[in-house]
Every structure is written in C-alpha cells, then in structure tokens.
Amino acid sequence: MKKVLIITYYWPPSGGSGVQRWLKFTKYLPSFGVEPHIYTPSNPNFNVQDDKLINDIPSETVIIKKKIVEPYGFYRALVGKKNSTGANFGMTNTNKTSKVQKMALWVRSNIFLPDPRVWWVRPSYNFLKTYIEENDIEAIITTGPPHSMHLIGLKLKKKLGNKINWIADFRDPWSLIFNKDVLLIGKRAQRKIKKFEQNVINGCDKLITVSDYLKQEFEELGAQGKAYSITNGYDESDYDDSKKVAKSAKYTISYIGLLPKISNPELFWKALSDITKTNAKFAENLEIVLVGKIDPSVQQSISSNGLDEYVAYKGLVSHGEAIQFQKQSDLLLLAIPNVVNSKGILTGKFFEYMASQIPILAFGPSDGDIVKIMKETGSGDILEFTDYENTIKVIESRFENHLKGFSKIEGEGFKKYSRKQLTEKLVEVITE
C-alpha cells in the first residue's frame, strides 16, 4: 500500500468540526490502497471530546503522537477561566470582553505567529524527517487550521525535496480569513502571515481546499495548476436507513453546531416570533432545538423576541448524537458567518444536513458556493440575512408542507458528496 503521512492537530478523541474531514478521509483511504500514518499531538487543547469517533479509525492506521507546548494554559490563567479552551477565542465578543481578555486575544493573534501551535513545528520536523525515511513514506499531507501544521510540511519538503510529495489542505482561508477583525490581527502580523502563506503555496506540490471559491482565491495567490477543490461531505454509514429515529410531535427547527455572534440570524428569530403571534397552530407546534455551543448574543436575540418558551438548549453532544438530532428535525437552520469573504464557506455540517434529507433554511451570501449546491441538490432555501419578507414566506411554506406530510427532500443529488467518493478524489490527487 502507498504510505501517506497526515499531519493534523485535530484527531479523536477530539470532537467538533475540525476532526471530521481527515478522520473520514482516513477511514476510507485503505480501501483505495493507501496506508494512513497520522501524526498528531498527545496533549491537544480542544473544546469537545468525542470518544466514539475512535471507532471510525481503520485498523491499518498508524498513529504517532508527540507532546505539544502551547500557551493556552497561560491564557486561561490570565483571564481566570480554568475550564476555558483555545476554541473559546472564536466565540469572543470583543465589544463586551474585559481588557484582560482583549489583551490575551491580541497576544494570541499578533505574537504567536502564525498561531499558538507554532512551537510544535521544530520538534515535529526533527522527528518526522527521520520517520519518513525509515518508514518509506511517499507523501505527506498537512491540514490547517491551525496553519502552523503547514510550516512542518514546508520544512520537511525543503529538507527532503523530490523524495517526498507534499499536499497542503486548507479547511479555511489563511491570510484572507473572514474573522480576522474579530481576532484583532494587526497589520504587522497580517504581513507575516501572508509571507508564511506564500511560502507554503510556493513550496507544496499540490494544494486542496474545501470549495471552488477558495480554490480560486488560492490560485490568485499563486497556486495555479496545482490547486484542487475537494469539499467536505457526509459519511453514508451515519445515515443508514436502519438507524431510524422517532420524531417529535412538534414542528422542530434545529440548529446543530457552533453558533457565534457573527452568524446570528437576528431576523430569523424575529420572523419566528411574528409568526407565533399571528398563527396559533404554528405557535402550538413550534419547537426550537439548539445543539452545540451558542454564543450569549444569540441567546439574547432569542429572549428579546420572546422565544424562550419554545427553545431547548442541548449543549455539546457527540457527533453521533448530533446526527440523531438532525434526523428528528423538520427544518434545519444553517447560518454562514455574516461577514466579508464568506462566499467559499462550505462546512461539513452543511453536507450532513443534506444527507439527512431534512429541508434546510440557510442564511448566507446569495452568490456563494453554497447557493449552487443547494440548487443542484434541491436541499432547501438560502436567503440573505436581511431578507425578512422571504424568511417569513419560507417558514410558513415549510410548516404548511409539514402539516400535509411533505417534509422530506426527495432526490439523490447529495450522494456525490459522500466521504467515500470524496476520498477517491483525494487519492487521485495523491497518486497523480
């Protein structure tokens, strides 16, 4: 079998969105003649633990773990949050945080470059240059964020040259990240990040990312001729028809995953509130289920619209439980971050929503990659965050269809996004 080394920060028992892409690729790589070797920290700092994901790791996988030194312990001590994790940075509302928290966020974004995991680069390089040669590794794959993983690949490629092929996988943009203002990234840090990014783009043999829009962005930065789009997807085994679940008697609208302030669909909550005031049957049947980490600003929007009585907060759950909540729903809410440069965001959750065949109501850019896929698969509706009128129409229309018993999305267009088919595309890039 062809041996491939995958360098990833997120790996089971880490849960959440960051782990899914390469866990699922790894699950199916052996069926295409590739033996995966995983290099990951032995002491990562992650927000969600999901031990059940370990069951998806194939027996052929070789897993190497090395200790990482990172400054999040210092951050927790500084802001007085012993149970906080690195992922909490993404939820920070800089308008309402303390001066100490703002300072810690600024340090994280401007001192530890390109990110706080950068201290893992040198020791990883020193270990892996020998490991690769002793184990006949033919290709390495680095996946970010954290994008410091790519710096490990860059050093290895410079050392080993044509002895190794290097693929850089970008699950998110780097210098063009959509939330750089929230992260308080200064001009000096941005210049340095751009230099790191350019070195990686120039140094890698192939570059893959999660959407056509991001592929185009990386091509404009210099990756012409070696950039590929391989989206996220869904695992067919998670949607086995034999794993049926009982639905609630209520009309259940669910959101599953991280819901930060920058993704808050404020007019959606207002629309729901207004419909409950004019449609007694809707008010009688409405149930809102929020699964995952929900920003306090979102909870405030829900409360100010008088929806608290309809809402059930489920908190963080395992990936398997998240799938069950999807299947129990009648409408799935999706919110792309409402910021500049969000056209290329295609989360794994979106494809899992599609696979559940439950109608999706998404809020995001009208010219983003998600629009094309939703039209192609007939998986639901996507609206601008400011489109109050059509939000009302879509909710009322979906509720009426539910009452008539037409609540499932028909068609099989989503099946091209199965993890196994996407892994086959990955193997083509590896072996090209």
N, C-alpha and C positions, 0 to 999 in steps of 0.2 A: 504494500500500500504506500501511496505517496504520503510522506510525513510533513505536516504543516504545524508550525508553532503559532499559537494565537495569544497575543499579549493583551490582557484585558483586566481592568481594575475590578469590574463587577462580575461576580461569579457566585453561584449558590454556596452557602445559604443566604446570600444577599437576595432580596426580593426587589419589587418595583420594576419600573420600565427599563432601566439601564442594563439589566441582565438578560432580558428576553432574546434579543437579536442573536447574540453569539451562543447562548445556550441552545437555541433551536437550530442554528446552523450546525453546531457540534453534534446535536442529536442525529442529524441526517447525513453528515459527511461520510461516515463509514460505509453507508450504502452506495456511495459513489466512488469508493476506492481510496478514500483519504483518511489517514490516521491522525486525529487531532491531538496535539500536545498543548495543554493550557498552562500559561504562566500567569499567576495572579497573587496578590498579597495574602499572607497568612493572617494578618490582623487589620482588615479593611475597616473603614468607618462608613457604615451605610445606615440608611434610615429605616429600612424594612427588612425583616428576616423572614424567609420562607423556606423552611427545611424540606418541604415536599418537592421543591424544584430539583433536588438532588436525584430524584427518581428519573429525570429526563436525561441524565448524563449517561451516554453509552459506555459499555464495559471496556471498549477499545481505547477510551480516552486516557491519556497520561496527564496527570495533574501535578504541576510543580508549584509550590508555594514558598515565598520568601517574605520575611518581615519588612514592613514599610515604616518609615518615620514620617509623620505628617503633623502639622501644627493645630489640628482641630481640638486637641485636649487643652491647649493653651487658650483657644477661643472660648471654649465652654467655661473655663475658669474665669476668664476676663469678664464675660457677660453674666456670670452667675447662673448658668444653665447646665448643670451637670449631666442631664439626660439629653441635651441637645446634640445634634449631629451635623455633619457637613452639609447635608441636604437642606437644612433649615435656611441656608443662605438664599436659596431660591424662593423662599416664602417671605423674605424680609420686606416689610413695608417701610421704606426709608423715610416716609413722611411722619411716622409715628414711633420710630425706634429711638432708644436713648442715644446719647452722644457716644457712650462706650461701644454700643453695638455698631453705630455708624463707623467708628474708628476701626473696629475689628473687621468690618466688611471692606473698608478701604484698604487695610493692610493685606487682607486675603486677595484683593483684586489687583494690587499695584506692587506688592513686594514679592510674593511667592509666584514667580512667573515661569511658565505660563499658567500654572495653577499650583495649589498646595501639595500635589503629589510629585513635584519635580525632584524632591530629594531621593526618589526611588530610581531615577534614571541611571546614575553612575553605577551603583551596586548591581543593578539588573544587567547592565551592559557587561560588566566584568564577569558575571556568572554565565550569561547566555552565550557569549562569543565562544566559550568552551563547550557548552551544552550542545549548541547547534552542530559543531564539527564532530563531536563524539557520537551524536545520535543520527547523523545523516539527514538532518532537516533540510528540505528542499525549498521551503517558502516560509516567510513569516508574515503575520497579519497583525497590525496594531489597530485598536479601535478606541476612539475618543468621542465624547469626553470621558474622563479627563484627557486633554490633548497632550499632556506630558508623556503618555504612552507612545505617541508618535516619535518623540525625541529618542526613545530607546531604539526604535526601528531605524531612525536616522543614523545613530552611532554604529549600529550593527552593520548597516549597509555600507557605510564608509569604510569599515574595517574589513568586511568580507567580500565586498564588491560583487563580481559576477558569480561567486559561489552560492549566492542566495538571492531569491526574488522576494521583493517586499511590496505588500499591498497595504495601503493606508485606508482605513474605513472611518468615515466621518458620519456619525449618527446625528450630529448637529453641526451648524456652521462653526467657524473658529473666530477669525477677526471680525466677521460680519454677524456675530451672534446677536439675536434680536433683543436680548435683555441686558446689553452692556451698560445702559444708563442706570438700570436698577442696581447693577453690580458696582457702580461708582468707578469704572475703569477710566483712568486718566489718559491724557494724550501720550505721555512718555511710555506708559505700559502698553497702550494700543500699538505704538510704533514697534515695540519689541515683540509683541505677539504677532504682528504682521511679518516680521522678519523670520520668526520661528516657522510660521505657516508657509512662507515662500520656500524656505529650505526643505521642508517636508514635501511640498508639492514637486519641487525640482528633483528631490532625491529618491522618491518612491518609484517603483516600476509601474504600478497600477494604483489607481485611486477609485474607491467606490463610496457612494453616498446614498441617501435614502429617498431621493426624489429627483425628477428631471430638472426642476428649477435649481436645486442645489448643485447638480451636475454642471449646469450651465454657468453658475457662479464660479465654481472651481476651474472650469475651462477658461473663463475670463481672467482668472488669476494665474494661468499658465499650465493647466493640466490638459490642454488639447491633445487628443489622440490617445490618452491613457485613462480617461475618466469614464466610469460606468454608474448607472443608476440601478440599484437593487433595493427595492422598497422593503419596509418591514412587512409582516404578514401575520397569519394565524396558523395554529397547529391543528390539523384535522382531528387528531386524537382527543383534543379538548372539546370537540363538538360532535362527538359520537352520538347518533340518534338514540342509542340505548341508554344514554345518561340524561333522560328526560327529568324535568323538574316541575313541581306543582306551582301554578301561577296563583298570585293573589286575586281575590275577588275585586280588588280595587283597580283603578286605572293608574298603573305605576310608571312614573317618569323617573329614570335613574341617571345619575352621573357617577362614573367609576374612574378613580384615579386622583392625581394631584390637581387641585383647582386653586391656582394662585390669583392674586388681585388682578394681574394683567390679563387674565382670561375670564373675568367675571362678566357674565351676560346680564347686565343690570336690567335691560328692557325685557328680557325673558321673564324675570321674576315679576316685573310689573304687569306683563301680559297675563301671566297665570293668575295674579291677584285680581285683575279686572274681570277675567272670565268667571272666576268663582263668585263674583258679585252679581253677575247677570245670568249665569247658567247654573241653576240649582242642582241639576243632575251631575254636571261636571264637579261642582263643589262637593257633592255627596260621595263621589267616586275617586277623587284625586288623592294620590299618594306620591310623595317625592322621596326618593331614596338616594342618599349621598354616601358613596363608599370611597374611603380614602382620606387623604389629608386636605381639609378645606380651610382656606385662609379666613381669618376673622372678618375681613372686609366683606367676603361673600356671605358669611352668616349674618352680618349686619344688614346687607341688602335684603336678604330673605325676611328677616324680622321686621324691617321697616315697611315691607309690603304686606305684612300681616299673614305670612305663610307658615309660621312656626307650627301651627297645629297639624299641618299636612306633612311635615318633614321628619324623616328618620335618619339620623346620622349614624352610620355603621362603623366609622373609623377605618383603620388599616386592617386589611384581611389578606389571606394568601391569594396567589394567582388563581388557584382552583376555585376558591370561594368567589372571587371576582367574576369568573365565568358564570357561576351559578346565578349571581345577581343579574347579570346580563340577560340570561335566559328567562328569568322571572319577570322581566320588564315588558312594557307595552310601547314605550318610546325611550330612546337612548339619547341623552344630551351630550353634545361634543362642543368644546369651545377652544378654538385655536387662539393663542395669545394675540390680543388686540393691539399689536404694535407694528412698526415698520419692519419690513423684511420677514414677514411670516408666510409668504407665498409657498415656500418649499417645505413647510412642516407637515409631515405625514407620520403620525405616531403609530406605534404598534397597536394601541388601543383602538384606533380607527378601523384597522383591518379585522380585529377581533369583534368589534361591533358589527361589521358587515357579515362576518361568518355566523353570527347569532341569528341573522335574518330578521332582526327586530328593526323597525323603522328608526332612522337616525334624524335628529334635528341638530344640525351643526351651525355654529356661528364662526365666520371667518372671512377672509378676503374673497371677493367674488371672482378674482382672476387667479386664484391659487391652484396648485396641482390637485388639491382635494376635490375641486369642482369637477374636473374631468373624470376622475374615478367614480365619483358619486353618480354622475350622469351615465357613465358607462355601465355601472352595475345596478342602477335604479334603486340604490340603497337608502334614499331619503332626500331630505331638503337641506340646502345650505343658504344662510341668509347673512347679510351684513349685520353687525352689532347694533346699528341704528335703525334697522328696518322693523319698526314696531307693528305697522299695519299687517305686513305679511307674517310676522310671528304669530299674531292673533289668528290669522286665517289658517296657518299650518296646524296649530294646536287644535283648533276647533275641528278641522277636517280630519285629522288623525283620530281624534276622540270619536267622531261620528263613524268612521270606519271600524273602530274598535267595537262600538255598540252593535254594528252589523256583522261582526265576526270576521272582518277583513283586516287583520292586524299584522300579518306576516308578509315579508318581502319575498316575492317569487323570483325565480331565475337562479342561474348558477354562475353568473359573471364573476363573482367574488373568488371562485375556486382557483383562478390563475395566481392568486396571492397566497396560496398555501406555502407553509415553510419548506416543505419538501421540494416543491417546484422552484422556489427561490434559491434553495441550496444547490440545485442543479445549475442555475445561472452562475452562482458563485464558483462552482467547480470549473465551469468553462473559463472564467477569468483566471483561476489559479493555474490551469493547465495550458492556457493559451501560449 
